[in-house]
Amino acid sequence: MLQDGKGSVSTQYNVKLDIIVVNWNSGVQLRQCLASIASADLIGFTLSRVCVVDNASKDNSLNEIRQFGLPLCIIRNNRNLGFAKACNQGAEGSQADYLLFLNPDVRLFKNSLKIPIAFMEQCKNEKIGICGIQLVDEKGRISRTCARFPKPYDFWVRILGLDKLFPAFFRSYFMKEWDHRTTRIVDHVIGAFYLVRCSIFEKLGGFDERFFVYFEDLDFSYRAYKSGWKSVYLSTVQAYHKGGGTSEQIKAKRLFYSLQSRILYGYKHFSIFSATFLMLGVIFVEFLMRLILATVRCSAREIGQTVHAYALLVHAFPFIIKNTKIRKER
């Protein structure tokens, strides 16, 4: 039985934590996130580094972020290199025992760090490689964020919208049916708060940078699982998560990256036949389904965003084809 770590925080651990925050035009949220890190209890571990990797923000995101007294490291990219690449930049050369990948739209509470670290340090949890915690919105509602490792069937349910049309018969690979009020082993925890043992991150080569954004954390969780490590969702500790983040600013690009990452994930982890069938479904069937739904909603904006996203997908096909040929894991 899992021990959730509640009430068992010790000061005897001699471990180090690095926090990596990837930022893109999230200045206000970034400062709130850093302030929450500074206010969190640092009991039982040393916060050795907080690395902010900025992907060419244009909103003066990095102004006034040194005011919180954190052991801050800043990496400034001159263009947006994507989430996976930026996370790997932040983790490079880490001497810590644990890495926490934290979205800038997350705000920690007092116990958000010490309880997960204490949990991971328990001997009986030594095969837990990745830990996520309970995330709540501004009204205190628990977000249902964990997921199963998707199979081709799961993607087709999503392509056809069956999980939304007939949720009683077709489940999503997201674990929406579970209330997330209990600690349990899961396939995948959301990357918004993604605590991983540094040794595992290094051994697996970090996030696969072919995923510009989306699915890079799911891919990592799956590779960790196949290497014998488990992921746990810890319900006894919380953090605030806004959700959506700055990707709300660019809905067409957000859809494009999601579509692209789904295709790349399929070719990496499914058979050639299943991955190709999935790609055709994403390109043709899902495009048609999205246009029909937008038309029913009488949303010219949604139609425009869908067409724009698929135009970007067509433009990206040389990259996709090149990378679908690389099916070996890193």
HUNORHU-V56344 format. One line per field, one symbol per residue. phi: phi as a letter, one per 30 degrees, with the letter a starting at -180 (. if undefined). burial: b if it has 24 or more other ideal C-beta (glycine too) atoms within 12 Angstrom, else e. A space follows every 10 residues. Layout:
# HUNORHU-V56344
phi = ???
burial = ???
This chain:
# HUNORHU-V56344
phi = .dcdidicdc cddcbcbccc ccbbhbeddd ddddddddcd dccjacddac ccccchdcch eddiccdcic ddbbccddad cjdddddded ddidcddbcc cbddccbdce cdcddddddd ddedcdcdcb bbbdcbcdci dddccdbddd ceedddeded iddddbddcb dddddddcdi cbdadbdbcd ddbbcbdddd edddiidddd ddaiiddddd edddddcjcc cbcccdbbbd bdiihddddb dddddedddd ddddddddcc dedddddded dddcddeddd dddddddhcd dddddddddd ddddddeedd dedddccddd
burial = ebebbeebbe eebebbbbbb bbbbbbbbbb bbbbebbbeb bbbbbebbbb bbbbbebeee bbeebeeeeb ebbbbebeeb bbbbbbbbbb bbebebbbbb bbbbbbbbbe bbbbbbbbbb bbeebeebbb bbbbbbeeee ebbbbbbbbb ebbbbbbbbe eebeeeeeee ebbbbeeeeb eebbbbbbbb bbbbbbbbeb beebebbbbb bbbbbbbbbb bbbbbeeebb bbbbbbbbbb bbeebbbeee ebbbbbbbbb bbbbbbbbbb eeebbeebbe bbbeebbebb eeeeeeeeee eeeeebebbb ebbeebeebb eebbeeeeee
